[in-house]
Structures are given as C-alpha cells and as structure tokens.
Amino acid sequence: MFYDKNLYIGTDYCDYTVKLGTCQTFNFLQNAMIDGFEVYDCGNRGLGNKCNAYWAVTKTKIHIYNRPAWGETVNVRSDYLNDGKLRVNVKTQAFGKDGSLLFGGVQELCVLDKATHRVKRLSDTCLPAPETNEGVASFNKFIIPEKADYSYTLTVRSQHIDMSRHVNNIEYVRMALDLFTVDELCEKEVDNIEVHYIGECRESEELICNRTDDGKTSYLWIIKEDKKAFEMKIEFK
C-alpha cells in the first residue's frame, strides 16, 4: 500500500447535491497517485530531476457504489503495479466509516520523456518495481457514435491548464459533464465511468464537446482540430 489516508469531505469536494461530486471523485484518484509516487521520490518532481520525464494518465475507470456526504470522513487506499514494460496501474479504493466500499477506481499511466514526449520504458526510469505485476487492469474499447445529440464549443483558458502546460485531466471530465444540466445530474446516479485521454490540448485552442445517449449510457467526447482528444463513457444506475 503506497497511499493510505483519511480524508474529510469538505465543500471543495462536494457538488450541488452536497455529496462527493463526480469530478471530485477523480481528484481522489489523482491525489492518491501523485502523493503515493512522491513517497518513492518518483512523482513528477522525482521523474523530472532523475529521468527528465513526467507522468501521463492515459485511461481511468471508476465504479461508484455510494457517494459520501459533506462532513463525512473516508479512508482512501491506493497501490500500484505495472506490466514490466510501459504501463503502470494505480488502483484506488475509498471506504466509509463503517468499512463499506464507496468507490473503486484504476488509472493507467505511462512515463513520457520531457524532450520528445515519447513513452519511456519503465526500466529506464527511477520507479521501483512493485511487489507484484499480477492484476494489471484492462480497459474497454468503446465505440463513440458519429452524431452528437448535444454539443458546445469551448476555448481553453488559463484555469484549465496544469503544470505540464496542457489541459488538466480532471478539466476534461468537467468539460464533458457540462453537457448535462444540473437537473439531469441531480436525478441520475453514476454507476460506472471510463475515460480515455487521447491528445494534449493547450491554452487558447478551441474544443468541441459532444454528447449522445443510449438508454442509461452516455458517450461524451472532445474534439480538437477534427481529432479526438478525449472520450468518456458514463453508465447511470
């Protein structure tokens, strides 16, 4: 276990339902990944200093059992494993005070060279070998419909950008969720989410955010210059 913390659900983690929001759930996974790797001095600072590299999240999936409410404290635990070549998984779970599982998620990551932005072999980085390589997660390839039911255009602004000078991973999720109304998101409870980060977007670029529905499933994707930069599949309960 490389991350194990009790976290208080404050207002910054809540949405309009006064419960842990969908974007904020991704924050839990992101923080666990970042803080966990820093323990081994192979977070973005360690990778940058030792390997001239940085972490890139390529895919994430989350299953939500129950959303904690404002004022509750949850226990978040994470560990990582890899395929011995290029892919790293960070698996995260959150538990309530009674020990019940609130949500579970897994992130797929790779290490990119700062100069070339090409994927580095894990053996060429400072990442310690995990205790086991068994159980590396598989992600689903889903087919995005060709026609959108809803769409809007967005210009990337400064507050969308992270330390890499690209759009922050969670900002893509936020952009996609803006295709729903508040009433829709209050009425629907998320069951499963899977996201794929496909391309990098930068400040001032124009993005087209799209959504189409198929029963209790919604497909959302973001396009930059006619190329897909992000895609997400949400299954509602």
Secondary structure, 3 states (H helix, E strand, C coil): CCEEEEEECCHHHECCCCEECHHHHHHHHHHHHHHHHHHCCCCHHHHHHHHCEEEEEEEEEEEECCCCECCCEEEEEEEEEECCCCCEEEEEEEECCCCCEEEEEEEEEEEEECCCCCEECHHHCCCCCCCCCCCCCCCCCCCCCCCCCEEEEEECCHHHECCCCCECHHHHHHHHHCCCCHHHHHHCCEEEEEEEECCCCCCCCEEEEEEEEECCEEEEEEEECCEEEEEEEEEEC
